[in-house]
């Protein structure tokens, strides 16, 4: 029987705990050689309206963020995402809305080619 070895995962952002109203979490990495940005987020409070969850990509290794995909996360719900890598750096930012989140769980990473 052959052995299966997983590739090393490049983590962008991982969080588990609470987050105050208006608080934020963020993480960034160089994304060269990766196919997609994947992640999941659950929050007991809604994110900031219109842009509470933002996935940024850069064409100059994070010196500026040239492309953004933004979403809203509803209270007490989990959301999964998969976004194609088009730049050479990626950043994920979550901004809480007007209420404290007693539970916030997020895991974002790059999927290799």
N, C-alpha and C positions, 0 to 999 in steps of 0.2 A: 504494500500500500504506500502511495506517495505521501509526503508530508506537505502540509499547507503552512505557509508563512505569510503573515500579514505585513503590508508595507507600513512603515512608520507614518503616523498621522501628524500633520502639522496643525496644531491647535491655534485658533485665532482668539477665542474668548470662551471662558467657562466661568459660570457663576452659580451659586446656590446660597440663598439666604433671603434677606429682606432688603427693601430699597425705599428710601424716603420719597415723599412727593417731590417731583421735579428732579430727583436724583438720576444719575446716569452711570453706565458702565461702558467700557470700550476696549477693544484690542485690535492690533494690526500686525500684519506679516508680509513678507515678500511672497508673491504667489506664482512666480515663474515655475513652469513644469507641472502645473496643476490644472485639472480639467474643470472643477467646479467648487463653489463655496456652498457648503451644506450646513444646516443648523436647525435647532429646535429651541423654542422659547415658550415658557409658561409663566404667567403672572397673575396674581390675585387681584391686581388693579389694572386699569387700562393704561396703555402707553400714551405719550403725548400725541395729541391729535395731528393727523396728516404725516408726521415724520418720526414717530416714536421708535421705530426700528429702521435703521438706515445701513445699507451695505454699500460702501464706497469702493471704487477701484481707481487706480492711478496709472498713468503712462510714464511717470518719472520716479518710480520707486518710492512713492509716498511723499514727495516734496510738495505736491498738490494733489487734490482728489478730483479727478476729471469726470467721473461718472457716478451717479448715485441711484440706487433702487430703494425707495422708501415704502413702508407699510405701517399700518396701525395694528396693535395687538389688543384684542378685547379682554376685559376682565374675566378671570376664571376660565381661560381657554388656552389650549396649547396650539401652536402653529409650527409647521415644518416648512423649510425652504430649501431650494436647490437653485443656484444661480451660476450660469456659465462664467468662467474666468475670461475676461477680455483685456485685462491690464496686467501689470507686473507687480502690483502690490494691492492688498485688500485691507479694509478696515470695517469692523462691525461695531455699531453704536446703538445702545438701547437707552431711551430717555423715558422715565416714568411720567405719568400724567399728574393730575391734581390730588390724587389720593396716595397714601402710603401703601406699598405692596408688602404684606406680611410674608408672602412667598414669591420668590422669583428664582426660576431655574432656567439656565441657558447653556447651550453647548454649540459652538461653532468651530468648524474645521475645514481644511482644504482636502479635496479628494484628488489623489494623484492621477496622472494620465494613464 
